[in-house]
Each structure stands twice: as C-alpha cells, then as structure tokens.
Amino acid sequence: MKNLKKLTREAQKTINGGARNKCIDHSDCVVGWCCNRMCVAQACLEA
C-alpha cells in the first residue's frame, strides 16, 4: 500500500464515476441535456 501513488480529487472522481454526469454544455452529454451542470435524461426548465 505504501507504493500507491496519491491521486488528485478529479482523478478519483473520474475513476469512481462521479465525473461522467458533469457537463457545461449539451454537447458534453452522451444522452440527454445539461441541466444545472449535470447530464439528465429529460430537458429541464431553466428559470
């Protein structure tokens, strides 16, 4: 365990799957829309 390299928080999120739903624009999402910086299946109503 001592030989393991420490990962950055961004790398950990990517490995754990936490970053796959993050988006800035609709083109970042494979399926669905970008709503509040998260990819969602349905279009959201923006106020």
PQR file with spaces between the fields and no chain letter, atoms N, CA, C, O and H, PARSE charges and radii, in Angstrom:
ATOM       1  N    MET     1       0.811   -1.200    0.000 -0.4000 1.5000
ATOM       2  CA   MET     1       0.000    0.000    0.000 -0.0000 2.0000
ATOM       3  C    MET     1       0.854    1.264    0.000  0.5500 1.7000
ATOM       4  O    MET     1       0.402    2.306   -0.473 -0.5500 1.4000
ATOM       5  N    LYS     2       2.062    1.194    0.513 -0.4000 1.5000
ATOM       6  CA   LYS     2       2.904    2.377    0.590 -0.0000 2.0000
ATOM       7  C    LYS     2       3.348    2.846   -0.787  0.5500 1.7000
ATOM       8  O    LYS     2       3.701    4.013   -0.955 -0.5500 1.4000
ATOM       9  H    LYS     2       2.429    0.347    0.898  0.4000 1.0000
ATOM      10  N    ASN     3       3.337    1.952   -1.778 -0.4000 1.5000
ATOM      11  CA   ASN     3       3.826    2.294   -3.107 -0.0000 2.0000
ATOM      12  C    ASN     3       2.756    2.904   -4.008  0.5500 1.7000
ATOM      13  O    ASN     3       3.057    3.301   -5.134 -0.5500 1.4000
ATOM      14  H    ASN     3       3.050    1.004   -1.641  0.4000 1.0000
ATOM      15  N    LEU     4       1.522    2.986   -3.539 -0.4000 1.5000
ATOM      16  CA   LEU     4       0.454    3.551   -4.357 -0.0000 2.0000
ATOM      17  C    LEU     4       0.612    5.063   -4.472  0.5500 1.7000
ATOM      18  O    LEU     4       0.892    5.752   -3.491 -0.5500 1.4000
ATOM      19  H    LEU     4       1.277    2.664   -2.624  0.4000 1.0000
ATOM      20  N    LYS     5       0.429    5.556   -5.675 -0.4000 1.5000
ATOM      21  CA   LYS     5       0.532    6.993   -5.923 -0.0000 2.0000
ATOM      22  C    LYS     5      -0.767    7.672   -5.500  0.5500 1.7000
ATOM      23  O    LYS     5      -1.853    7.155   -5.761 -0.5500 1.4000
ATOM      24  H    LYS     5       0.202    4.996   -6.472  0.4000 1.0000
ATOM      25  N    LYS     6      -0.660    8.808   -4.860 -0.4000 1.5000
ATOM      26  CA   LYS     6      -1.853    9.553   -4.470 -0.0000 2.0000
ATOM      27  C    LYS     6      -2.450   10.214   -5.700  0.5500 1.7000
ATOM      28  O    LYS     6      -1.733   10.797   -6.513 -0.5500 1.4000
ATOM      29  H    LYS     6       0.222    9.228   -4.648  0.4000 1.0000
ATOM      30  N    LEU     7      -3.753   10.123   -5.830 -0.4000 1.5000
ATOM      31  CA   LEU     7      -4.460   10.697   -6.969 -0.0000 2.0000
ATOM      32  C    LEU     7      -5.105   12.021   -6.582  0.5500 1.7000
ATOM      33  O    LEU     7      -5.444   12.250   -5.421 -0.5500 1.4000
ATOM      34  H    LEU     7      -4.336    9.649   -5.169  0.4000 1.0000
ATOM      35  N    THR     8      -5.265   12.874   -7.563 -0.4000 1.5000
ATOM      36  CA   THR     8      -5.968   14.128   -7.327 -0.0000 2.0000
ATOM      37  C    THR     8      -7.458   13.846   -7.174  0.5500 1.7000
ATOM      38  O    THR     8      -7.928   12.767   -7.535 -0.5500 1.4000
ATOM      39  H    THR     8      -4.990   12.687   -8.506  0.4000 1.0000
ATOM      40  N    ARG     9      -8.186   14.795   -6.650 -0.4000 1.5000
ATOM      41  CA   ARG     9      -9.634   14.621   -6.472 -0.0000 2.0000
ATOM      42  C    ARG     9     -10.338   14.421   -7.800  0.5500 1.7000
ATOM      43  O    ARG     9     -11.282   13.637   -7.890 -0.5500 1.4000
ATOM      44  H    ARG     9      -7.804   15.671   -6.357  0.4000 1.0000
ATOM      45  N    GLU    10      -9.882   15.133   -8.846 -0.4000 1.5000
ATOM      46  CA   GLU    10     -10.501   14.986  -10.163 -0.0000 2.0000
ATOM      47  C    GLU    10     -10.299   13.576  -10.702  0.5500 1.7000
ATOM      48  O    GLU    10     -11.220   12.990  -11.271 -0.5500 1.4000
ATOM      49  H    GLU    10      -9.114   15.770   -8.772  0.4000 1.0000
ATOM      50  N    ALA    11      -9.112   13.034  -10.528 -0.4000 1.5000
ATOM      51  CA   ALA    11      -8.833   11.676  -10.995 -0.0000 2.0000
ATOM      52  C    ALA    11      -9.667   10.660  -10.224  0.5500 1.7000
ATOM      53  O    ALA    11     -10.168    9.700  -10.809 -0.5500 1.4000
ATOM      54  H    ALA    11      -8.363   13.509  -10.065  0.4000 1.0000
ATOM      55  N    GLN    12      -9.819   10.859   -8.935 -0.4000 1.5000
ATOM      56  CA   GLN    12     -10.628    9.956   -8.129 -0.0000 2.0000
ATOM      57  C    GLN    12     -12.083    9.989   -8.564  0.5500 1.7000
ATOM      58  O    GLN    12     -12.731    8.945   -8.640 -0.5500 1.4000
ATOM      59  H    GLN    12      -9.411   11.639   -8.460  0.4000 1.0000
ATOM      60  N    LYS    13     -12.605   11.176   -8.851 -0.4000 1.5000
ATOM      61  CA   LYS    13     -13.995   11.294   -9.297 -0.0000 2.0000
ATOM      62  C    LYS    13     -14.193   10.591  -10.630  0.5500 1.7000
ATOM      63  O    LYS    13     -15.215    9.939  -10.843 -0.5500 1.4000
ATOM      64  H    LYS    13     -12.079   12.024   -8.789  0.4000 1.0000
ATOM      65  N    THR    14     -13.216   10.720  -11.535 -0.4000 1.5000
ATOM      66  CA   THR    14     -13.321   10.076  -12.835 -0.0000 2.0000
ATOM      67  C    THR    14     -13.313    8.564  -12.685  0.5500 1.7000
ATOM      68  O    THR    14     -14.106    7.871  -13.323 -0.5500 1.4000
ATOM      69  H    THR    14     -12.386   11.250  -11.361  0.4000 1.0000
ATOM      70  N    ILE    15     -12.425    8.049  -11.850 -0.4000 1.5000
ATOM      71  CA   ILE    15     -12.330    6.608  -11.640 -0.0000 2.0000
ATOM      72  C    ILE    15     -13.595    6.081  -10.978  0.5500 1.7000
ATOM      73  O    ILE    15     -14.089    5.018  -11.353 -0.5500 1.4000
ATOM      74  H    ILE    15     -11.781    8.612  -11.332  0.4000 1.0000
ATOM      75  N    ASN    16     -14.123    6.804  -10.007 -0.4000 1.5000
ATOM      76  CA   ASN    16     -15.312    6.367   -9.277 -0.0000 2.0000
ATOM      77  C    ASN    16     -16.604    6.623  -10.033  0.5500 1.7000
ATOM      78  O    ASN    16     -17.669    6.217   -9.569 -0.5500 1.4000
ATOM      79  H    ASN    16     -13.721    7.668   -9.703  0.4000 1.0000
ATOM      80  N    GLY    17     -16.545    7.276  -11.170 -0.4000 1.5000
ATOM      81  CA   GLY    17     -17.736    7.524  -11.967 -0.0000 2.0000
ATOM      82  C    GLY    17     -18.473    8.788  -11.600  0.5500 1.7000
ATOM      83  O    GLY    17     -19.562    9.025  -12.122 -0.5500 1.4000
ATOM      84  H    GLY    17     -15.680    7.606  -11.548  0.4000 1.0000
ATOM      85  N    GLY    18     -17.933    9.602  -10.734 -0.4000 1.5000
ATOM      86  CA   GLY    18     -18.612   10.825  -10.328 -0.0000 2.0000
ATOM      87  C    GLY    18     -18.547   11.931  -11.356  0.5500 1.7000
ATOM      88  O    GLY    18     -19.371   12.845  -11.337 -0.5500 1.4000
ATOM      89  H    GLY    18     -17.048    9.410  -10.310  0.4000 1.0000
ATOM      90  N    ALA    19     -17.584   11.864  -12.249 -0.4000 1.5000
ATOM      91  CA   ALA    19     -17.407   12.945  -13.217 -0.0000 2.0000
ATOM      92  C    ALA    19     -18.140   12.699  -14.519  0.5500 1.7000
ATOM      93  O    ALA    19     -18.204   13.595  -15.361 -0.5500 1.4000
ATOM      94  H    ALA    19     -16.914   11.121  -12.265  0.4000 1.0000
ATOM      95  N    ARG    20     -18.685   11.538  -14.706 -0.4000 1.5000
ATOM      96  CA   ARG    20     -19.280   11.231  -16.009 -0.0000 2.0000
ATOM      97  C    ARG    20     -20.591   11.969  -16.237  0.5500 1.7000
ATOM      98  O    ARG    20     -21.007   12.120  -17.385 -0.5500 1.4000
ATOM      99  H    ARG    20     -18.633   10.811  -14.022  0.4000 1.0000
ATOM     100  N    ASN    21     -21.249   12.430  -15.193 -0.4000 1.5000
ATOM     101  CA   ASN    21     -22.509   13.150  -15.352 -0.0000 2.0000
ATOM     102  C    ASN    21     -22.339   14.664  -15.317  0.5500 1.7000
ATOM     103  O    ASN    21     -23.320   15.399  -15.428 -0.5500 1.4000
ATOM     104  H    ASN    21     -20.910   12.308  -14.260  0.4000 1.0000
ATOM     105  N    LYS    22     -21.120   15.131  -15.168 -0.4000 1.5000
ATOM     106  CA   LYS    22     -20.866   16.574  -15.123 -0.0000 2.0000
ATOM     107  C    LYS    22     -20.823   17.132  -16.540  0.5500 1.7000
ATOM     108  O    LYS    22     -20.335   16.471  -17.456 -0.5500 1.4000
ATOM     109  H    LYS    22     -20.323   14.535  -15.078  0.4000 1.0000
ATOM     110  N    CYS    23     -21.333   18.346  -16.720 -0.4000 1.5000
ATOM     111  CA   CYS    23     -21.343   18.952  -18.047 -0.0000 2.0000
ATOM     112  C    CYS    23     -21.337   20.466  -17.925  0.5500 1.7000
ATOM     113  O    CYS    23     -21.652   21.031  -16.877 -0.5500 1.4000
ATOM     114  H    CYS    23     -21.730   18.883  -15.975  0.4000 1.0000
ATOM     115  N    ILE    24     -20.970   21.102  -19.023 -0.4000 1.5000
ATOM     116  CA   ILE    24     -21.036   22.555  -19.126 -0.0000 2.0000
ATOM     117  C    ILE    24     -22.015   22.927  -20.229  0.5500 1.7000
ATOM     118  O    ILE    24     -22.718   23.934  -20.137 -0.5500 1.4000
ATOM     119  H    ILE    24     -20.714   20.644  -19.874  0.4000 1.0000
ATOM     120  N    ASP    25     -22.053   22.105  -21.272 -0.4000 1.5000
ATOM     121  CA   ASP    25     -22.902   22.354  -22.428 -0.0000 2.0000
ATOM     122  C    ASP    25     -23.593   21.047  -22.807  0.5500 1.7000
ATOM     123  O    ASP    25     -23.174   19.973  -22.374 -0.5500 1.4000
ATOM     124  H    ASP    25     -21.482   21.288  -21.347  0.4000 1.0000
ATOM     125  N    HIS    26     -24.653   21.136  -23.616 -0.4000 1.5000
ATOM     126  CA   HIS    26     -25.382   19.933  -24.030 -0.0000 2.0000
ATOM     127  C    HIS    26     -24.499   18.962  -24.805  0.5500 1.7000
ATOM     128  O    HIS    26     -24.760   17.759  -24.804 -0.5500 1.4000
ATOM     129  H    HIS    26     -24.993   22.008  -23.968  0.4000 1.0000
ATOM     130  N    SER    27     -23.464   19.461  -25.464 -0.4000 1.5000
ATOM     131  CA   SER    27     -22.584   18.582  -26.236 -0.0000 2.0000
ATOM     132  C    SER    27     -21.734   17.687  -25.338  0.5500 1.7000
ATOM     133  O    SER    27     -21.182   16.698  -25.819 -0.5500 1.4000
ATOM     134  H    SER    27     -23.252   20.438  -25.465  0.4000 1.0000
ATOM     135  N    ASP    28     -21.612   18.004  -24.047 -0.4000 1.5000
ATOM     136  CA   ASP    28     -20.850   17.177  -23.117 -0.0000 2.0000
ATOM     137  C    ASP    28     -21.596   15.909  -22.724  0.5500 1.7000
ATOM     138  O    ASP    28     -20.981   14.952  -22.254 -0.5500 1.4000
ATOM     139  H    ASP    28     -22.061   18.807  -23.656  0.4000 1.0000
ATOM     140  N    CYS    29     -22.915   15.889  -22.911 -0.4000 1.5000
ATOM     141  CA   CYS    29     -23.733   14.747  -22.513 -0.0000 2.0000
ATOM     142  C    CYS    29     -23.898   13.788  -23.690  0.5500 1.7000
ATOM     143  O    CYS    29     -24.188   14.205  -24.812 -0.5500 1.4000
ATOM     144  H    CYS    29     -23.414   16.666  -23.293  0.4000 1.0000
ATOM     145  N    VAL    30     -23.709   12.504  -23.417 -0.4000 1.5000
ATOM     146  CA   VAL    30     -23.889   11.492  -24.455 -0.0000 2.0000
ATOM     147  C    VAL    30     -25.365   11.375  -24.793  0.5500 1.7000
ATOM     148  O    VAL    30     -25.741   11.385  -25.965 -0.5500 1.4000
ATOM     149  H    VAL    30     -23.474   12.166  -22.506  0.4000 1.0000
ATOM     150  N    VAL    31     -26.205   11.266  -23.766 -0.4000 1.5000
ATOM     151  CA   VAL    31     -27.653   11.179  -23.949 -0.0000 2.0000
ATOM     152  C    VAL    31     -28.300   12.181  -23.006  0.5500 1.7000
ATOM     153  O    VAL    31     -27.959   12.228  -21.824 -0.5500 1.4000
ATOM     154  H    VAL    31     -25.899   11.258  -22.814  0.4000 1.0000
ATOM     155  N    GLY    32     -29.213   12.967  -23.507 -0.4000 1.5000
ATOM     156  CA   GLY    32     -29.943   13.893  -22.656 -0.0000 2.0000
ATOM     157  C    GLY    32     -29.447   15.316  -22.768  0.5500 1.7000
ATOM     158  O    GLY    32     -28.835   15.700  -23.765 -0.5500 1.4000
ATOM     159  H    GLY    32     -29.489   12.928  -24.468  0.4000 1.0000
ATOM     160  N    TRP    33     -29.717   16.093  -21.740 -0.4000 1.5000
ATOM     161  CA   TRP    33     -29.423   17.517  -21.726 -0.0000 2.0000
ATOM     162  C    TRP    33     -28.587   17.876  -20.509  0.5500 1.7000
ATOM     163  O    TRP    33     -28.546   17.145  -19.519 -0.5500 1.4000
ATOM     164  H    TRP    33     -30.214   15.782  -20.930  0.4000 1.0000
ATOM     165  N    CYS    34     -27.928   19.011  -20.606 -0.4000 1.5000
ATOM     166  CA   CYS    34     -27.148   19.535  -19.488 -0.0000 2.0000
ATOM     167  C    CYS    34     -28.046   20.467  -18.676  0.5500 1.7000
ATOM     168  O    CYS    34     -28.494   21.495  -19.184 -0.5500 1.4000
ATOM     169  H    CYS    34     -27.961   19.605  -21.409  0.4000 1.0000
ATOM     170  N    CYS    35     -28.304   20.120  -17.446 -0.4000 1.5000
ATOM     171  CA   CYS    35     -29.180   20.896  -16.578 -0.0000 2.0000
ATOM     172  C    CYS    35     -28.489   21.082  -15.231  0.5500 1.7000
ATOM     173  O    CYS    35     -28.224   20.107  -14.527 -0.5500 1.4000
ATOM     174  H    CYS    35     -27.940   19.285  -17.034  0.4000 1.0000
ATOM     175  N    ASN    36     -28.197   22.325  -14.872 -0.4000 1.5000
ATOM     176  CA   ASN    36     -27.503   22.637  -13.618 -0.0000 2.0000
ATOM     177  C    ASN    36     -26.181   21.885  -13.505  0.5500 1.7000
ATOM     178  O    ASN    36     -25.841   21.348  -12.451 -0.5500 1.4000
ATOM     179  H    ASN    36     -28.412   23.117  -15.444  0.4000 1.0000
ATOM     180  N    ARG    37     -25.440   21.859  -14.618 -0.4000 1.5000
ATOM     181  CA   ARG    37     -24.123   21.215  -14.715 -0.0000 2.0000
ATOM     182  C    ARG    37     -24.159   19.710  -14.505  0.5500 1.7000
ATOM     183  O    ARG    37     -23.142   19.117  -14.146 -0.5500 1.4000
ATOM     184  H    ARG    37     -25.716   22.296  -15.474  0.4000 1.0000
ATOM     185  N    MET    38     -25.312   19.076  -14.722 -0.4000 1.5000
ATOM     186  CA   MET    38     -25.440   17.622  -14.641 -0.0000 2.0000
ATOM     187  C    MET    38     -26.176   17.132  -15.873  0.5500 1.7000
ATOM     188  O    MET    38     -27.126   17.774  -16.324 -0.5500 1.4000
ATOM     189  H    MET    38     -26.138   19.557  -15.014  0.4000 1.0000
ATOM     190  N    CYS    39     -25.745   15.986  -16.433 -0.4000 1.5000
ATOM     191  CA   CYS    39     -26.439   15.394  -17.574 -0.0000 2.0000
ATOM     192  C    CYS    39     -27.688   14.677  -17.067  0.5500 1.7000
ATOM     193  O    CYS    39     -27.612   13.832  -16.174 -0.5500 1.4000
ATOM     194  H    CYS    39     -24.974   15.465  -16.068  0.4000 1.0000
ATOM     195  N    VAL    40     -28.831   15.022  -17.644 -0.4000 1.5000
ATOM     196  CA   VAL    40     -30.092   14.404  -17.252 -0.0000 2.0000
ATOM     197  C    VAL    40     -30.808   13.890  -18.488  0.5500 1.7000
ATOM     198  O    VAL    40     -30.567   14.364  -19.598 -0.5500 1.4000
ATOM     199  H    VAL    40     -28.893   15.708  -18.369  0.4000 1.0000
ATOM     200  N    ALA    41     -31.698   12.909  -18.289 -0.4000 1.5000
ATOM     201  CA   ALA    41     -32.401   12.282  -19.402 -0.0000 2.0000
ATOM     202  C    ALA    41     -33.485   13.185  -19.973  0.5500 1.7000
ATOM     203  O    ALA    41     -33.783   13.110  -21.165 -0.5500 1.4000
ATOM     204  H    ALA    41     -31.893   12.524  -17.387  0.4000 1.0000
ATOM     205  N    GLN    42     -34.079   14.039  -19.142 -0.4000 1.5000
ATOM     206  CA   GLN    42     -35.167   14.901  -19.593 -0.0000 2.0000
ATOM     207  C    GLN    42     -34.715   16.358  -19.592  0.5500 1.7000
ATOM     208  O    GLN    42     -33.854   16.753  -18.805 -0.5500 1.4000
ATOM     209  H    GLN    42     -33.837   14.100  -18.174  0.4000 1.0000
ATOM     210  N    ALA    43     -35.304   17.144  -20.477 -0.4000 1.5000
ATOM     211  CA   ALA    43     -34.983   18.571  -20.530 -0.0000 2.0000
ATOM     212  C    ALA    43     -35.475   19.251  -19.255  0.5500 1.7000
ATOM     213  O    ALA    43     -36.565   18.956  -18.764 -0.5500 1.4000
ATOM     214  H    ALA    43     -36.004   16.823  -21.115  0.4000 1.0000
ATOM     215  N    CYS    44     -34.679   20.145  -18.735 -0.4000 1.5000
ATOM     216  CA   CYS    44     -35.076   20.840  -17.510 -0.0000 2.0000
ATOM     217  C    CYS    44     -35.637   22.216  -17.848  0.5500 1.7000
ATOM     218  O    CYS    44     -35.360   22.774  -18.909 -0.5500 1.4000
ATOM     219  H    CYS    44     -33.794   20.385  -19.134  0.4000 1.0000
ATOM     220  N    LEU    45     -36.412   22.735  -16.947 -0.4000 1.5000
ATOM     221  CA   LEU    45     -36.969   24.080  -17.096 -0.0000 2.0000
ATOM     222  C    LEU    45     -36.046   25.044  -16.368  0.5500 1.7000
ATOM     223  O    LEU    45     -35.926   24.998  -15.143 -0.5500 1.4000
ATOM     224  H    LEU    45     -36.637   22.281  -16.085  0.4000 1.0000
ATOM     225  N    GLU    46     -35.397   25.913  -17.123 -0.4000 1.5000
ATOM     226  CA   GLU    46     -34.487   26.870  -16.511 -0.0000 2.0000
ATOM     227  C    GLU    46     -35.230   28.163  -16.223  0.5500 1.7000
ATOM     228  O    GLU    46     -35.911   28.709  -17.091 -0.5500 1.4000
ATOM     229  H    GLU    46     -35.494   25.950  -18.118  0.4000 1.0000
ATOM     230  N    ALA    47     -35.095   28.642  -15.009 -0.4000 1.5000
ATOM     231  CA   ALA    47     -35.799   29.858  -14.598 -0.0000 2.0000
ATOM     232  C    ALA    47     -35.067   31.089  -15.036  0.5500 1.7000
ATOM     233  O    ALA    47     -35.521   32.203  -14.772 -0.5500 1.4000
ATOM     234  H    ALA    47     -34.542   28.198  -14.304  0.4000 1.0000
